[in-house]
Amino acid sequence: AHHFKGNDHTELNGMVIFRWLPFPWDKILNTSFAFGPGLSLASEIPKYEDAHFTRTSQVLAYILWEAEFYHPGFSSLRLVGRLHHRSGAYGTFNGVYAGSNYAGVGLKYAF
């Protein structure tokens, strides 16, 4: 991921994703939720974290939360909302006790 508007750094995130499906209403609106813990490696200390936290690090814990929705008749086009979270996991990573969140919304096209 590449960050813009004040951060301007690149981030590589590796995670294992657990997806919860199906839901009882999937015939009307197909839904899935995902959770993914892992690691985040930033190309440099993110400016937001450096400005707002006493201590941060290029390598931190990472968590992804995702919600995906699509109409069963248009399964190729999907609406996706994601929350990316970087943190020191209560001091586990380099004594960092802070974190940052980034939210995103987008369209996904399945081939």
Steps between C-alpha positions, in 0.01 A plus 500: 500500500618853432383784724433856384395834654758556768644152540658419161646161587460146373384218724529126449250298702499123537213326674292187531137580416205325659172555312154449650229387258224410415229719653126425506420798275750414225222436243415873525843654573805274504714595799834399644711631786874445538760538773872477432782523756857535379799735465545845348828631358508871413765635261562776754351609832150627407484879550166475680636250753824698545307824565240355738680226695803502729628175353430314174675258267515399134396145597176467696213259547227520238128424506258519208121510534298474180133493400402400145153528344355417159171421335478128404402597143817715461757285677796647308458852646543530877499785752782468753571691821829450680664615818880470522650516850872527588607486863769390739263238648527641854878536486575167332665675202797717603318627810237680288166553676337713229333421169335646195193416294422555133155445354427429136201436279517367146363284224641158427454325167522120507616339173 
